[in-house]
Amino acid sequence: MSKVSEYLNKHLQGEVTNNDNVRYRYSTDGSLLTITPDMIVFPRSTSDLRKVARFSWQLAEKGRKLAITPRGGGSDQTGGAISNGAIVDTRAHMDAILEIDQKQKLVRVQPGITFKSLNEALKLYELYIPSFPSSQAYSTLGGAIANNASGILSGKYGSTGAWVHQLEIVLSNGDVIQTGRLSKREVARKKGLQTFEGEIYRGIDNLLADSDALLGTLATDVRDNAGYNVVDVKQRNGSIDLAPLFIGSQGTLGMISEVIMRAETLPNNPLVGAIAFTDHESARDGMDVLRQKEPSTMELIDGQLFEAAIAQGKEYQFYGDALEHGSVASVVYFEFDNDSGHAKKKIGKKIAKHFSKLSSYLVLEKDESKASSLRELLQVPAFVVFSDQKNICAPRFLNGAFVPSGRFEEFANAVKEIEKKRHVDLPLSGHAHQNVYHAYPMLDLSKAADKQKIFKLLEDWSLAVAEHGGHMIGEAGEGRLKAPYAYGVLDDDTNRLFQGVRSIFDPQEIMNTGVKQTPDKKELTSWLRKDYDGGDFARFGAST
């Protein structure tokens, strides 16, 4: 055991290890990359997080760097949860529900709790947090906030950040702050503090004032998690809330130690439906019609993905019945969770009337027991990720891009051109109600040519997204793998603004170093895993 590990073990309630086997286990996350950490820390309290941060800060002051990487479920698909420093894993001990206020619909929790466990507990109070990602069985709430993750309901209810009420943050020097909107007068008091918190408020206020013209160009209501959310920090009345900076920051500004989340009342049985279309253009037109009726969920699934699942033995009655009416290019799955049964009935009638006139196959279900068979359609893309073909996998690196609905058809055509250029199929699926899409390239990563395609496809994908008015980082964070491509389409002033935010919170450069920064392409190549097979989280079953 190293001297650093011994020292921390003496001073923490939790545990620290630099055992080779454990370090190997933490050398990967859900991405294509691998970096072996120096040690793993399992904190038991906010006090432990403070001591780790303070120790790393003091080491940095002496010229030694021990990077700190907060980690939840390790499902990050961009290399955001790996590091050559200290991995701080909150799942082991910091996963408690501390308080539930049913009346105010608030819940106070520690960051290591999984989204699924939290929602199962809230269900007892007829509440839930609707922004849950598809990885809810193993992804933590802290990780979802750090990535501003979204899911199938986010088109209606927003990303995880929209449900954050307050954060407790351990800063890079070990100090603790609480987020919340402060009035202009309260901000002035914070700026007067001779502490690191005071430095942060002074630095952020000055940075935003100097960037006022730039902020006007960044103001947007679309999904873009690249960099830091500087737009929502300061309002025109002078009030400031630092929470937007931490949401989506991927642990680069501080560590989440406690969270207060807002919750929503569980909906009654939703109206569930699916439509099979014989061509992609009709599917896009159909999504425009459904979008106007404000569904709670709308998912696009390419017909190729169904064929891949069927090749592995799966059967879907809906898909089989649809084939009897013609070929299936795309399937659109949707739900309406309106409180009123009358409203759902009315919507169902309108949908049935509209699509009966078109060359499509529609099924609507109001009965919860029958709706479950339709919900199985949501797992279809997972069977591409877990392919049974030897050495073939579909790594999730072309995922989570926001594309405006009005430009999606052009974007889909551009993806077809990329397919021809790179000689690889790129079937599309995604959260169509929030305009976030994924592509699933089938690659053999034992071949050098397919490994090279990773970076070529990332380049092509990022340019296609930008050229069609979208954002590459729409569903989670950019981490390491996507950072060069996400920042490559931003102007220099925006990149400098994001770097300025980071410098204010992390002057010693110890917080998740290498994440949300642009690595050298050769360095990225050196981090590529030699044994990636897509099965890291297979034990949790099919989730996409």
N, C-alpha and C positions, 0 to 999 in steps of 0.2 A: 504494500500500500504506500502511496506517495505521501510526502510530508503534508501537502495541501489537504489531501483526503483525511489524514489523521487529525489535523488541526480542526477541520470542519466537523468531523465526527464528535470531537470533544465539546464543541460549542452548540451543536444543533440538537433539537429534540428528535429530528428525523435521522435518516441514514445517508451515508455517502459511500460509494464504492467505485473502485477502478479495476474491478475484476474483468479480465479479458473477455470472458464469455458474455457478461452483461453489457460491456461496451460494444461488443459485436452486435448484440440484439438491438442496441440503440443507434447503430450506424446507418440505419435506413429508416425512411418513413414511407408514405404512400407513393413516393416519386420514383423516378428512374435513377436517382442519384444516391451516392453513399459517401459518408464521411465518418470516420471513427472518432468518438469523443474521448476526452481525457478522463472524464468521470461522470457518474450519474448521481444526482442529488434527489432524495425523496423527502421533501419538506413536510412537516406536520402542522405548521402554523404560519401565520403572517410573520411572526418573529423570526422563524427560520429563513423565510424569503429575504427579510431585511438583513440578516447576518450574512447571507450568501452575497447579496448585492454590495454590502459595505466592504466585505473582504475583497471582492473583485476590484472595487473602486480603489481601495488602498494598495492593492498589488499594482494597479495601473499607474498610480502616482509614483511608484518605485521603479517604473519602467518594465514591469512584467504584465502580460495580458492573459487573463482568464475569461474568455468570452462566456456569457450566460445565455442559454437558449431555453426559454420556457417551452414546455411540451405538454400537450394533452394526450389525445388518443393516438397521435403520430400518423394521422391519416392525410396530412398535407401532401398534395400531389405535385408540389413545386420545389421540394427540398427545404421548406421553411422550418422543419422541426428537427434538423440534424445540424451538427456543429463539431468542430475539433476542440471545443472547450468543455464547459460543464452543462450537461443536459439537466434541467430542473423539471422533474416529472411530478405533476400535482395529482395524478390519478390515484396513487397508492393510499394517501391519507387525507388529502384536501378535497373530499367529494361529498361533503355534508349539505343537507338542506337545513338551514339555520332558523328560518322563520317563514311562515306563510300567512299572509293577511288576505283572507278571502274577500272581505268587504271592499278593500281598496284594490284587489287583484294585483298584489305585489308578492314577490317571493325573494328571500335573501338566501344566497347559496355560496358555496365555495367553487372555485373554477374547475375542479377536477371531476365534477359530476357529469355523467353523460346526458345528452339531450333526451334520450329515451327514458332513462331513470327519472329525470325531472318531470317529464310529461306524464309518466305513469303515476307519480305521486300527486301531481296537480289534478289528474283525472278524478281523484277521490273528492275533490272540491269543485268538480265540474268546470275546471279551468284547463288551459293549455297554452303553450307558446307556439304559435303557428308557423314561425320561420324555420322550424327544424329542417336540417339538411337530410339527404337520403342516407348519409352515414351516421344517423342518430344513434344507432346501436353501440357504436364505439367512439364516436367523436365527442369531445367534451364541450361544455358550454363555454369555458374559457377559450378554447381553440376556435369555436365558432365566432365568438366576439372578435378575437384577434384577426380573423379572416373576413369578418363581416359576411359570413356564409349565408347562402340563401337556399331555398328548397322549392318544392312543388307548389306551395301556397304563397310564395313571395310575390307573385304578380299582383295579388290582392292585398296581402298583409305586410309586404316589405321584408327586407333582409333582417338578420339577427340584430343589427345595430338599432333598428327602429324600435326594438322592444327593451333596450337597455334604459333603465331609470337612473341608476347611479353606479359608479365604479369605485372600488378602493384599489389604489395602485401603489406598488412598491417601486420607487424611482431607482435610477441606476446607482445612486449613492447610498441607498438603503432607507431614505426617508419615505414616509407614507403620506399620500394625499387622497382626498375624496373629491370626485368630480361632481359637478352640478352647476347650473347656470348662476353666475354671480352678477349682481348689478354693477353699474359703473363705479359706484362708491365702494362696493366690496372688492372690486378688482384693484382699485387704488390702494386699499389696505394691503392686499396681497403683494402688490408691487413694492410696497414699503418694507416688506419683510427682508431681513438680512440672512436669508436661508436659501437653500437650493430651490425651494418652491417659489420664493420671491424672484430669484433669477429667471426661472422659467416663465413666470407671468410677465416680467419685464421684457424678456426676449421675444416671446410670442406676440405680445401687443405691438412691439416695435416692428417685428417682421411683417405682421399683417398690415400695419399702417404703411410701410414702405412698399407693400405689394398690392395696394388697393386696386389699382387699374388692372392688374393681372387677375385678381380674384373675380372681377366682373366677367372675365372671359371664361373662367372655370366654373361659374355657377351653372348647375345643370340638375335636372331631375331624372337623369338616366343612371344606370348602374355602371360605376367606374371605381374600382377599388385600388387602382394603381396609385402608388405614392401615399399621401396622407390627405384626409378630408379637412382641408383648411377652410373651405367655404362656410361650413356651419358652426365655426368656433365663435366668431365675434359678430354680434348683431349691430345694426345701425345705432341703437340706443347705448352702445358702449359695453353691453353685457358680454361676458365670456363664459363658455363652457368648454373645458379641455377634453371631455369625453369623445367627441368626434375624431380627435387625433388618435386616440388609443384604439378605437373601433376600426379594425382593418390594418392595424400597425404591425401585426405578426411578431409581437414581442420585441420590437426594436426600440421602443420608447420607455418601457417599464414592464413590470409583471403584474397581472391581475391577481389580487389576493381575495377579494370578495366582490359579489355582484348583487345588485337588486334589479330584478327583471319585472317588467309589466307582463301580465297574462291576459288572456281573452277567454270569454265563456265558450265552452265546447258547443259546437253547432249540433243541431238535430240531424237526423239521417239526411245526407245530401242527395241530390239528384245526380246520378252517375251515368255517363254515356261514353260511347266510342263510335267513331265514324271511319270507315275504310274508303280511301279514294283510289281511283284507277290511275291517276297521274298526279305529279307533285304540284302542278299549277292549281289544280282543283283543291288540293289540300290547303294551299296558302290562301286561296279565296275563302275556303271554309273557315279557316282560323280567323280571318277578318270579321266574318259574320258572328262567330262565337264571341270574339273579343268585345264586340259592341254590347253583348248581353251581360258582360262583367262576370265571368265564371270565377270560382275560387281556385280552380286548377285547370290548366290546359297544357297537355304534353304532346309533342310531336314525336312519332316513332317511325323511322324509315322501314320500308318493307324488307330490305336486306337484313335488317336486324332480326326480324321474325324468322327469316329463312335460316339464319345462323343458329337461332335457338331451337328450331325444329330439327335441324341436323344433329342436335345433341339429344334428341328424344322428347323434347317438350311438345305439348299439344295445347292449342288454344281454340276453344270452340268458336269464339268470335271470329278469329282469323280464318278458320276452316269454313265457316258459313259465308264469310265475305268472299272467299275465293270462288264459291259457287255462283257469285254474281259478277265475276270478272277478276282481272288481275288486281293486285294490291301494291300500289307504289308507296303509300304512306297511310298511317293510322293516326288519328287525333283522339286522344283520351281527354275527357273533361268532367268537372264536377261543379255543381252549384250548391252552396251551403246556406242559402237564404233562410232566415228564421221561419218565414211564412210558408206553410205547406201550399197555400193557394198560389203564392208567387212562383214556387218551383213547378207547380202543375201548369201554370200559364207559360212559363219559359219552355217547358217540355213540349207543349203543343206547338209553339212557334218554331222550335227547332225541327220538330217532326215535319211540319208543313213545308218549311223551306227546303230541307234536304230530300224530301220525297220527290221533288221535281228534278233532282240532279242525279248524275251517274255515281251514286255512292251507296254504301251500306251502313245503316244506322241502327244502334241498339241503345235504348234508354232503360234504366233500372232505378226505381224508387225504393224497392225492397232491399234492406241492408244485406240479407243473406244472399240474394242473387247478385248484388253489386260486387261482392267479394271476388267473383270469378272475373269480372271486368278489371278489377284492381290488379290482378295478376299481370295484366299487360304492362304495368309500370316497371316490371322487373326484366322485361325482354332484353334491353341493352346489356344487362349484366352477363348474359350468356356469351356475348362477344368478348367481354373482358376476361372471362374464365373459359377460354376456348379449350376444347379437347384435342385440338391439333397439336402435334408435337412441335415444340419450340416456337409456336405461334401464340402471340398475345396482342392485346389491344391496349397499350399503355395510355393512361389518361393525361396526355399533355396538350391535346387540342380540345380543351373543354372550357366552358364558362365564359364564352365571348358574348357580349351584348351587341346585338344588331337591331337597329330600328325596324319596326314592322313594315314600314313603307319601302325599305331597302332590302328586305330579306330575299325576295325573288332574285334580285341582281346578285346578292351575295351567294345564294345557292348555285347560281350559274358560274360564279367565279370559282367556287369550290370544285365544280365539275372540271373546270380548266386545270386546277391544281392536280386533280386525279389523273388527267391525261399526261400532264407534265412530269409527275413523279411516279407514275405507273403503280398507283395504289388506290383502292377503294376508300372513300371517305363518307360513309353513310351518316346522315345527320339526325340527331334527336335533340330534345331540349325542352326547357320550360317556356313554351310559346307565349304564355300570358305575360311573362316578364321579359320576353325577347332575348333569352339567354340560351345559347346552343352549344352542342358538343359534336365532335367528329370522332370516328372510331377507326383509325388506321390499323390494319392487321399486319404485324411485323414479326420477323424472325430476328431477334436481337443477338443470336449467335453468329449472324452474318454482319461483316463490317459495312456492307452497302446499306443495310437496313438501319444500322446505328447512325450512319451519316444522314439518312433521311430524316431523322428526328429534328436536327437543326435546320435542314432545308424546309421541312414542313412547317416548323415554327415560324420561320421567316416569311414563307408564303401566306400562312394563316394570319399572321399579325398585319401584314400589308393589306390583305383582302378585307379584314375587319375594319381597319382604319379608312380604307378607300370607300367603304360603304357606310361611313358615318357612325361606326361602332367603337367599342372599347374591348380590348382583348381580355382585360381583367374585370369580368362582370359578376362572377359568382363567388370567388374567394380572393386570395392574394397572389402576388406574382412570385414571392419567394426568391429562390435562386435561379431556377430554370427559365422562367419567363421574363425575368427582370430586363435582360438586354433588349428584348423585343418590345416589351411594354414601354420602356423609356426611349427606345429608338424612334418612336413616332411622336414623342413629345418635344416641344421646343426647349431651348437652353434655359430660358427664364423659369419655366415650370420645374424643370429638373433641379435648378439651383434653389428654388423655393422649398422643394421637398427635402433637399439636403440641409437647408437652413433649419427646418423643423427638427430634423434628426440631431443636428449638432447642438441644439439648445437642450434637448433632453438627455443626450448621451455624449457629453464632451470628451469622456475618456475612451469612447469607441469600444464598449464592452458588451452592448446589448445585441444579441443575435447577429453578430458581425457576418457580413456576406449576404444577408437576406435584405431584400429591397435595396440592393446595390447592384451595380453592373459588373459582374465578374468577367475576366478574360475568357474568350471562347475556348482557348486551349485548356484553361482551368476547368471549365464546364465539362469538356470532353473527358478529362482525367477523373471526374467524379462519377461518370456513368457506371452503373452497376453491371457486372458481368453475369449476374444470375437472376436478373429481373424476369419474373414469370407472371406477374399480376395477381399472385395468390396470397399477398400479405394479410388480407382481411377476409379471406374466403371462409374462415370459420364462422363468420357472422351471416353467411348466406348471401343471396343475391341482393345487392343494393347498388345503385348507380349514381 
